[in-house]
Amino acid sequence: AVSKARDDGEMCKKTTVAILGGGMAGVAAAQALSNASMHDFVIIEYQDQLGGRVHHTDFGKKPNGDPYTVELGANWIQGLGSPGGPENPVWTFSKKWGLNNTYSNYSSILTYNETGYTDYSSILDEYEDKYNTAAEQAGIILKENYQDMTVRSGLSLAGWKPKRDDMTAQAVEWWEWDWEDAYSPEQCSLVFGTAGSNLTFNQFSDENNYVWDQRGYSRIITSEASTFLTKDDPRVHLNTRVTNISYTDSGVTIHSSDGSCVSAAYAIVTFSLGVLQSDAVTFAPALPDWKQTAIAKFSMGTYTKIFLQFNETFWPHDTQYFLYASPTTRGYYPVWQSLSAPGFIPESNIIFVTVVADQAYRVERQSDEQTKTEVLAVLREMFPNATVPEPTAFMYPRWSTSPWAYGSYSNWPAATTLEMHENFRANVGRVWFAGEATSAQYFGFLHGAWFEGQNAGEQILGLLRDECANIMSTADDCGDLRHYEKLYGSSPLADYTVFDGWEVSSFYSSS
Ligand SMILES: Cc1cc2nc3c(=O)[nH]c(=O)nc-3n(C[C@H](O)[C@H](O)[C@H](O)COP(=O)(O)OP(=O)(O)OC[C@H]3O[C@@H](n4cnc5c(N)ncnc54)[C@H](O)[C@@H]3O)c2cc1C
């Protein structure tokens, strides 16, 4: 069906709900609509497939010459669920679709430095002890609405104070913190960083399963989609890059780079925080200040897996993880994972190493050859008694510059508030937002994207049917999500006195 768009008289395809982005959140939103027999929607997706940041690629060679499949994006099902307790929906889907995955055993770890194997695993226990103290403190801060602090401050108060030149402690800290959050403890909120891991690993369970399915992790997304979309469903517009979203009180018009447009009653934007921060998509009118501020407030991390295949497994066969402490640089090729370990893809001779944040940006900027030289030098330090050959395959993605993601997943810096996040999450009139980053409880995780997509779909259904479907709010304000026009710090102006260490006026005029 084609209708006349209200604004400029151009002909746009007309639909009720335009779902922008076909990752986990977009598919979840579409499913929520379909489940309620609302079939008039389109999904507009940049890439040539559904799945978004759940993204695999061919790598290396099997003995028969076919390539292996490795995951560039999401890799674990994080927090499975416990009997009688809530279950992570991603785990439910994995069981439903028979996804191949294996329990990640974080105790299956050997520790190294530049001289080779060096056992510093006792420092792992020491960190965990101190972290538990910091986590308890985070709970008190959250409950009492005290001032947030960085994870660094929280750890330090709990007695974890690694010296800058204590590289084994730095490596342990990286493995325990940066590896999950893709940011250093200095860059993370104690309250929300702790709450995030608590809500996933203490609510569901502390198990993480690593997905090595050769059909790809996105199989669960495409399989779920196939329950309500037909093959080549005309409502799915692949290879279509949205460039502009115009909205009024009566509808939303979406323009794409190929000149096509869609006019809808509602839109759900599921683009990553990185995409929203990059201005790759413009809004007309410009998003209100409260929304722009919230988009700028949160951070988009980068998590880069560097894959190597060799003609033999020269590292210990039965171990899943190898932690390397560089003598000079924190976060320099620290965590190595063997895919050759039992239960994964034995005989694959594939190992990969992960870097995040500045080290990820650094490897993104350099050539594959340079990076390969660096990682081989590290492997030769770790395994001085092995002959480390040239890899037969080598590859890594560049997430921070991928125009459909601009990073890996979101994070909360210290000193933000739930209200600020709600502003990131809230709809702007008929434009709704959903995805990993709009989840306060599960940001950074695939299940966060799922819950948020479902929620946005259900909220819009409520609006379409004039029913109060707002499961997150009270009956008084169902419909629109709450947002805050003004956000306040925790210190009212009256507090800015000498009694709070504020000795001079905050206000000087330039004249
Ligand atoms: C390296 C990495 C490792 C991760 N590891 C894990 C993990 O182990 N476990 C876990 O639970 N989570 C992990 N995650 C996070 C998880 O992948 C995300 O939370 C989830 O996939 C996000 O889904 P989404 O629908 O919110 O966003 P996306 O998957 O980003 O979906 C948004 C869609 O919008 C499309 N799009 C973007 N711009 C445009 C445009 N202009 N026009 C049209 N379409 C556009 C994109 O192509 C994409 O398909 C990881 C992510 C990365 C990148």
The ligand as a Tripos MOL2 file, in Angstrom:
@<TRIPOS>MOLECULE
LIG
   53    58     1     0     0
SMALL
NO_CHARGES

@<TRIPOS>ATOM
      1 C1         31.7470   -7.7590   20.3110 C.3       1 LIG1
      2 C2         30.4490   -7.9450   21.0640 C.ar      1 LIG1
      3 C3         30.3500   -8.9170   22.0470 C.ar      1 LIG1
      4 C4         29.1600   -9.1040   22.7410 C.ar      1 LIG1
      5 N1         29.0580  -10.1310   23.6190 N.ar      1 LIG1
      6 C5         27.8500  -10.4240   24.1640 C.ar      1 LIG1
      7 C6         27.6660  -11.6170   24.8740 C.ar      1 LIG1
      8 O1         28.5900  -12.4520   24.9620 O.2       1 LIG1
      9 N2         26.4480  -11.8380   25.4530 N.ar      1 LIG1
     10 C7         25.4180  -10.9650   25.3480 C.ar      1 LIG1
     11 O2         24.3460  -11.2020   25.9140 O.2       1 LIG1
     12 N3         25.5590   -9.8360   24.6130 N.ar      1 LIG1
     13 C8         26.7400   -9.5700   24.0130 C.ar      1 LIG1
     14 N4         26.8740   -8.4790   23.2150 N.ar      1 LIG1
     15 C9         25.7490   -7.5220   23.1500 C.3       1 LIG1
     16 C10        24.6560   -7.9640   22.2030 C.3       1 LIG1
     17 O3         25.2090   -8.3330   20.9710 O.3       1 LIG1
     18 C11        23.7190   -6.7920   22.0410 C.3       1 LIG1
     19 O4         23.2270   -6.4040   23.3070 O.3       1 LIG1
     20 C12        22.5150   -7.0690   21.1540 C.3       1 LIG1
     21 O5         22.8530   -7.8310   20.0280 O.3       1 LIG1
     22 C13        21.9070   -5.7400   20.7570 C.3       1 LIG1
     23 O6         20.7230   -5.9230   20.0540 O.3       1 LIG1
     24 P1         19.9000   -4.6510   19.5980 P.3       1 LIG1
     25 O7         18.7260   -5.1510   18.8340 O.co2     1 LIG1
     26 O8         19.6940   -3.7590   20.7400 O.co2     1 LIG1
     27 O9         20.8900   -3.8490   18.6360 O.3       1 LIG1
     28 P2         21.5220   -4.2980   17.2400 P.3       1 LIG1
     29 O10        21.8380   -5.7420   17.2300 O.co2     1 LIG1
     30 O11        22.6290   -3.3560   16.9840 O.co2     1 LIG1
     31 O12        20.3290   -4.0570   16.2200 O.3       1 LIG1
     32 C14        20.1360   -2.8260   15.6060 C.3       1 LIG1
     33 C15        20.0380   -3.0350   14.1190 C.3       1 LIG1
     34 O13        19.9220   -1.7670   13.4940 O.3       1 LIG1
     35 C16        20.6220   -1.7990   12.2740 C.3       1 LIG1
     36 N5         20.9530   -0.4170   11.9010 N.ar      1 LIG1
     37 C17        21.8730    0.4010   12.4480 C.ar      1 LIG1
     38 N6         21.8630    1.5950   11.8280 N.ar      1 LIG1
     39 C18        20.9080    1.5320   10.8680 C.ar      1 LIG1
     40 C19        20.4100    2.4590    9.8980 C.ar      1 LIG1
     41 N7         20.9110    3.6900    9.7820 N.pl3     1 LIG1
     42 N8         19.4250    2.0400    9.0690 N.ar      1 LIG1
     43 C20        18.9000    0.7810    9.1760 C.ar      1 LIG1
     44 N9         19.3320   -0.1230   10.0790 N.ar      1 LIG1
     45 C21        20.3310    0.2470   10.9190 C.ar      1 LIG1
     46 C22        21.8370   -2.6420   12.5620 C.3       1 LIG1
     47 O14        22.3890   -3.2070   11.3940 O.3       1 LIG1
     48 C23        21.2740   -3.6950   13.5190 C.3       1 LIG1
     49 O15        20.8840   -4.8660   12.8280 O.3       1 LIG1
     50 C24        28.0440   -8.2830   22.4710 C.ar      1 LIG1
     51 C25        28.1330   -7.3200   21.4750 C.ar      1 LIG1
     52 C26        29.3140   -7.1600   20.7590 C.ar      1 LIG1
     53 C27        29.3610   -6.1770   19.6380 C.3       1 LIG1
@<TRIPOS>BOND
     1     1     2 1
     2     2     3 ar
     3     2    52 ar
     4     3     4 ar
     5     4     5 ar
     6     4    50 ar
     7     5     6 ar
     8     6     7 ar
     9     6    13 1
    10     7     8 2
    11     7     9 ar
    12     9    10 ar
    13    10    11 2
    14    10    12 ar
    15    12    13 ar
    16    13    14 ar
    17    14    15 1
    18    14    50 ar
    19    15    16 1
    20    16    17 1
    21    16    18 1
    22    18    19 1
    23    18    20 1
    24    20    21 1
    25    20    22 1
    26    22    23 1
    27    23    24 1
    28    24    25 2
    29    24    26 1
    30    24    27 1
    31    27    28 1
    32    28    29 2
    33    28    30 1
    34    28    31 1
    35    31    32 1
    36    32    33 1
    37    33    34 1
    38    33    48 1
    39    34    35 1
    40    35    36 1
    41    35    46 1
    42    36    37 ar
    43    36    45 ar
    44    37    38 ar
    45    38    39 ar
    46    39    40 ar
    47    39    45 ar
    48    40    41 1
    49    40    42 ar
    50    42    43 ar
    51    43    44 ar
    52    44    45 ar
    53    46    47 1
    54    46    48 1
    55    48    49 1
    56    50    51 ar
    57    51    52 ar
    58    52    53 1
@<TRIPOS>SUBSTRUCTURE
     1 LIG1         1 GROUP 0 **** ****
